[in-house]
Amino acid sequence: MRAWTLDRPGDDLRLRELDEPGVRAGGVLLQVLAVHVPAYTDVVAAGPRGAVPTPLVLGVGGVGRVLAVADDVLGIAPGDVVVHVGLLSSGDVADPQEVLLGWTGIGGRGERTPTVAAMQDRWRDGTFAERVVAPKEAVVRLPGAGTVAPERLALLGWFAIAAEALDRSGIAAGDAVAVLGATGQLGGAGVRLALARGASRVLAVGRNAAALARLAALDPRVTTVPLGDRAGTAAAITAHGEVDVVLDALGAVGSPEPTLAGYDALRPGGTMVLVGGVRQDLALPYGDLMHRRLTVRGSWMFSHATALRVWRSVSGGALDLRDVDVRTVGLDDPAAALALASEAGGDAFVVLCP
C-alpha cells in the first residue's frame, strides 16, 4: 500500500510503498476513505508539539471502511463505515492514560509514561495511508454512512471536538454563545454546532473579514465581531447583552487578551470552555470569578458518544456540512498537500482521499 511516512521529526513527509498491514488481536483493518489534513500538519511533522515514535505513518482520525477484524473484536464487521476517533485510552478509570495515534498529543498531564509509550509503539501508524490497522477502541461505527461523500464524513472528527466542548459548556436552546477564533476550522465548526443546538445568538469573533462574512451568511442569528483589543472586543460581544457560553477556539495567539475578552463578556453564572490552541497562561481575577459564579472548563478531543451524535445530526439534517469549503487531495504529492492545508487554513478544510 501507499502512505505518507515520517522518518524523523523535522523530515519531510514522503510517499512510500509499505507492506500491507495485517489485522492483529484487538484490531480492525480499515480502507481509509478520507482524512482531514489539519492546517498545522507541517508544524507537527517538524516536531515541536511533542515526541512521536518514528518512523511512522502520520495522520490522525478520518473515516474508513472495515476490511477485516480480529477474532476478539465484536460489534464491528467487514463493510461497516467507521470514524477513527484518533484517541486511544488505557481504560484505567482511576488513572486514565490517553494518546493520539499517528500524531502528537498526550492526555491528562501530558506525560509520556511507560503506558503511553507502549500504546504509541503498538498502535504506531496513523491514517495518511490507503489502509491502517486501528485498535477497536478507537473506531465508532456510523450506521447508514455508506452513501455519504467520504470527504464530508472526514470532517466529523473536527466537528466532534467542537461538539464535546459545547457539551461541557452545558449549552441549552436559547443560549447566547460567543465563539472566539470563529474564522478557524474549529471555531467555524463551533458556530455551526451552536446554531444546530438552538442558540438564540451566536457571536462569531475573528480577524478574517471574508470568513466572518461567510459565517454571517449562514443564519440571521450570527453576528460577527472583529477581534481587537480586550476591552473593545468584549464591548462588541456584549453590545446586545452578555453571553451564556464562550467557546475559546483560538489558535496560537501571541497574547491571552483575546481569551480574556471572552471571559469579560460572560453573564453571571456563565461558562467558558477552552478547546483551542492558545499557548498562554490566564490570570483570572479570583474575586470576580467567585462573585459572578463563573465556570471555566477545559475540553480535549471527544467521546465515542459525541462522535455518534454529530453523525446523527448530519444524517438527520440538523447539521449541514454541504456549505463547508472542502478541498480534496491525493497521496501523490505530500508536500503540495501540506502547503495547500497551510495556505487554506481558516475555515477551509483539506481532505486526503487515498
C-alpha positions in Angstrom: 0.0 0.0 0.0 1.0 3.7 -0.3 1.3 6.0 2.7 2.9 9.3 3.9 5.7 8.4 6.3 7.8 10.5 8.7 11.3 9.0 9.3 12.3 11.5 12.0 10.7 14.7 13.4 11.8 17.6 11.1 12.0 15.4 8.0 9.7 15.9 5.1 6.7 13.6 4.7 7.4 11.1 2.0 5.2 8.9 -0.2 6.3 5.3 0.2 5.2 1.8 -0.7 4.8 -0.2 2.5 3.8 -3.8 3.2 0.1 -4.4 3.5 -0.8 -4.2 7.2 -2.3 -7.4 8.7 -5.1 -7.4 11.3 -4.0 -8.4 14.8 -5.6 -9.0 18.2 -7.9 -6.2 19.2 -7.5 -4.6 15.8 -9.6 -3.5 12.9 -8.2 -3.3 9.3 -9.6 -0.2 7.5 -9.6 1.0 4.0 -9.0 4.7 4.6 -11.7 6.6 2.7 -10.9 10.2 3.7 -8.9 12.0 6.4 -8.7 15.7 7.3 -5.2 17.2 6.8 -5.1 19.9 9.6 -3.7 23.3 8.7 -0.8 22.8 11.1 0.3 19.3 9.8 3.7 20.8 8.7 4.2 22.0 12.3 3.5 18.5 13.7 6.0 17.0 11.2 8.6 19.5 12.3 8.4 18.1 15.8 7.9 21.0 18.3 4.5 19.9 19.6 5.7 16.6 21.2 7.5 13.4 20.6 6.2 10.7 18.4 7.8 7.3 17.8 9.4 7.3 14.4 9.4 6.1 11.7 5.6 6.1 11.4 2.7 6.8 9.1 1.5 10.2 10.1 -2.2 11.2 10.2 -5.0 11.3 12.8 -8.6 10.4 12.6 -10.6 10.1 9.4 -13.2 7.7 8.1 -12.8 4.2 6.7 -14.5 1.0 5.6 -13.8 -2.1 7.6 -11.9 -4.8 5.6 -11.3 -7.3 8.4 -11.5 -7.6 12.1 -9.6 -9.7 14.6 -11.3 -12.8 16.2 -11.7 -11.0 19.5 -13.4 -7.9 18.0 -17.2 -7.8 18.3 -19.8 -5.3 17.2 -17.9 -4.3 14.0 -18.0 -6.2 10.8 -16.4 -6.0 7.3 -18.2 -3.5 5.2 -19.1 -1.1 8.1 -18.2 2.5 7.7 -16.5 3.9 10.8 -14.9 7.1 12.1 -11.4 6.7 13.5 -11.5 8.9 16.6 -7.7 9.1 16.8 -7.7 8.9 20.6 -6.7 5.7 22.5 -7.2 5.3 26.2 -5.7 2.7 28.5 -9.1 2.2 30.0 -7.9 2.7 33.6 -10.6 4.8 35.3 -8.5 5.7 38.3 -5.5 6.9 36.2 -6.5 7.2 32.6 -3.7 7.3 30.1 -4.6 8.8 26.6 -2.7 9.3 23.4 -3.4 10.4 19.9 -2.5 7.7 17.4 -0.2 8.7 14.4 0.0 12.2 15.8 1.3 14.3 18.7 -0.8 14.7 21.8 -1.0 13.1 25.2 -4.0 13.4 27.5 -4.1 14.1 31.2 -0.9 15.9 32.4 0.8 15.4 29.1 3.4 13.0 30.5 4.9 10.2 28.3 4.5 7.4 30.8 5.5 3.8 30.1 1.8 3.0 29.3 1.6 5.9 26.8 4.9 4.8 25.2 3.6 1.2 24.9 0.3 2.4 23.3 2.2 4.6 20.8 4.5 1.8 19.9 1.9 -0.9 19.5 -0.6 1.2 17.5 2.0 3.4 15.9 0.7 4.3 12.4 -1.8 6.9 11.5 -4.2 7.4 8.7 -2.4 9.2 5.9 -2.4 5.9 4.0 -4.5 3.6 1.9 -5.1 1.2 4.8 -4.5 1.2 8.5 -4.9 -1.2 11.4 -6.6 0.6 14.3 -7.5 -0.6 17.8 -11.2 -1.4 18.1 -11.4 1.1 20.9 -10.5 3.9 18.5 -13.3 3.4 16.0 -17.0 4.2 16.0 -19.5 2.6 13.6 -21.6 5.1 11.6 -24.9 3.4 10.6 -26.1 4.4 7.2 -22.9 6.4 6.3 -22.1 4.3 3.2 -23.9 6.7 0.9 -22.4 10.0 2.1 -19.4 11.6 0.3 -16.3 10.5 2.3 -14.7 13.9 2.1 -17.7 15.3 4.1 -17.5 12.4 6.6 -13.9 13.3 7.2 -15.0 16.4 9.0 -16.9 14.5 11.7 -13.9 14.3 14.0 -13.2 18.0 13.9 -16.8 18.8 14.5 -16.9 16.3 17.3 -14.1 18.2 19.1 -16.2 21.4 19.0 -19.4 19.4 19.9 -17.6 17.9 23.0 -16.6 21.4 24.1 -20.2 22.7 23.7 -21.5 19.7 25.7 -19.1 20.6 28.5 -20.5 24.2 28.5 -24.0 22.9 29.3 -25.4 24.8 26.4 -29.2 24.9 26.2 -31.6 26.0 23.5 -32.0 29.8 23.5 -28.5 30.5 25.0 -26.3 33.2 23.6 -22.9 31.9 22.5 -19.7 33.6 21.6 -17.1 31.7 19.6 -13.5 33.1 19.8 -11.5 32.2 16.7 -14.6 31.6 14.7 -12.8 32.1 11.4 -10.6 29.0 12.0 -11.6 25.4 11.3 -12.5 24.5 14.8 -14.2 27.8 15.5 -16.3 27.6 12.4 -17.4 24.2 13.4 -18.4 25.6 16.8 -20.6 28.3 15.1 -22.4 25.7 13.1 -23.0 23.4 16.0 -24.2 26.2 18.3 -26.8 27.1 15.6 -27.8 23.4 15.4 -28.2 23.3 19.2 -30.7 26.1 19.1 -28.6 29.1 20.2 -30.6 32.4 20.1 -27.5 34.4 19.2 -24.0 33.3 18.0 -21.3 35.9 18.2 -18.6 34.9 15.7 -15.3 36.6 16.8 -12.3 36.6 14.5 -9.9 38.5 12.3 -10.5 37.2 8.8 -13.2 39.5 7.3 -14.0 37.2 4.4 -14.5 34.2 6.7 -16.7 36.3 9.0 -18.9 37.3 6.1 -19.3 33.6 5.2 -20.4 32.8 8.7 -22.8 35.7 8.8 -24.5 34.3 5.7 -25.2 31.0 7.4 -28.1 32.3 9.6 -29.6 35.6 10.8 -28.7 34.6 14.4 -25.0 35.0 13.6 -23.4 38.4 14.5 -19.8 38.9 13.5 -17.3 40.7 15.8 -13.8 41.7 14.6 -11.2 40.6 17.0 -9.4 43.6 18.5 -8.1 44.6 22.0 -9.6 43.1 25.1 -11.9 46.0 26.1 -13.1 46.7 22.5 -13.8 43.0 21.7 -15.7 42.4 25.0 -17.8 45.5 24.4 -18.6 44.4 20.8 -19.6 40.9 22.0 -21.9 42.3 24.7 -23.4 45.1 22.6 -26.7 43.2 22.6 -26.2 41.6 26.1 -23.8 39.3 27.9 -23.4 35.8 26.7 -24.2 32.5 28.4 -21.4 30.5 26.8 -17.9 31.3 25.4 -16.2 28.8 23.3 -12.5 29.6 23.0 -11.3 28.0 19.8 -8.4 30.4 19.2 -5.1 29.1 17.8 -1.5 30.1 18.8 -2.2 33.8 19.5 0.6 35.9 21.0 -1.4 37.2 24.0 -4.0 36.0 26.5 -6.0 39.2 25.9 -8.4 37.7 23.2 -9.4 34.9 25.5 -9.9 37.3 28.5 -12.1 39.4 26.3 -14.4 36.4 26.1 -14.2 35.9 29.9 -15.2 39.6 30.3 -18.3 39.0 28.1 -19.8 36.2 30.2 -23.0 36.8 32.1 -23.1 35.9 35.8 -23.3 32.1 36.0 -21.9 31.7 32.5 -19.4 29.2 31.3 -16.2 29.4 29.2 -14.7 26.3 27.6 -11.1 26.3 26.4 -10.7 24.0 23.4 -8.3 25.8 21.1 -4.5 26.0 20.7 -3.7 29.0 22.9 -0.3 28.7 24.5 -0.7 31.4 27.1 -1.4 31.4 30.8 -4.5 33.2 32.0 -4.6 35.5 35.0 -8.2 35.1 36.2 -9.4 37.5 38.9 -10.3 35.4 42.0 -13.0 37.7 43.4 -14.7 38.3 40.0 -14.7 34.6 39.2 -16.2 33.9 42.6 -18.8 36.7 42.8 -20.1 36.2 39.2 -20.2 32.4 39.8 -18.4 31.7 36.5 -17.2 28.3 35.3 -14.1 27.9 33.2 -13.5 24.4 31.8 -11.1 22.6 29.5 -12.1 20.2 26.7 -9.8 17.9 24.7 -10.9 15.6 21.9 -14.2 13.8 22.2 -16.1 10.7 23.3 -17.4 8.0 21.1 -20.9 9.1 22.1 -20.2 12.6 20.9 -18.9 11.3 17.5 -22.1 9.3 17.0 -24.3 12.3 18.0 -22.6 14.5 15.4 -23.1 11.9 12.8 -26.8 11.7 13.7 -27.1 15.5 13.5 -25.6 15.3 10.0 -27.7 12.3 8.8 -30.8 13.8 10.3 -30.3 17.2 8.6 -29.8 19.3 11.8 -26.1 19.9 10.8 -25.5 20.6 7.1 -21.9 20.2 6.0 -22.5 20.8 2.3 -21.6 24.5 2.6 -18.2 23.9 4.2 -15.3 24.6 1.9 -13.6 21.2 1.3 -10.6 20.7 -1.0 -9.5 17.2 -1.7 -6.0 15.9 -2.4 -4.5 12.5 -3.2 -1.4 10.7 -2.0 0.9 11.6 -4.9 2.4 14.8 -3.6 2.5 15.2 0.2 4.5 18.5 0.1 1.9 20.1 -2.1 -0.9 18.8 0.1 0.6 20.2 3.2 1.2 23.5 1.6 -2.4 23.7 0.5 -3.6 22.8 4.0 -1.4 25.6 5.5 -2.5 28.1 2.9 -6.2 27.2 3.1 -6.1 27.4 6.9 -9.0 29.5 8.1 -12.4 27.9 7.5 -11.4 25.7 4.5 -10.7 22.0 5.0 -8.1 20.0 3.1 -9.1 16.3 3.0 -6.9 13.4 1.8 -8.8 10.8 -0.2 -6.2 8.0 -0.7 
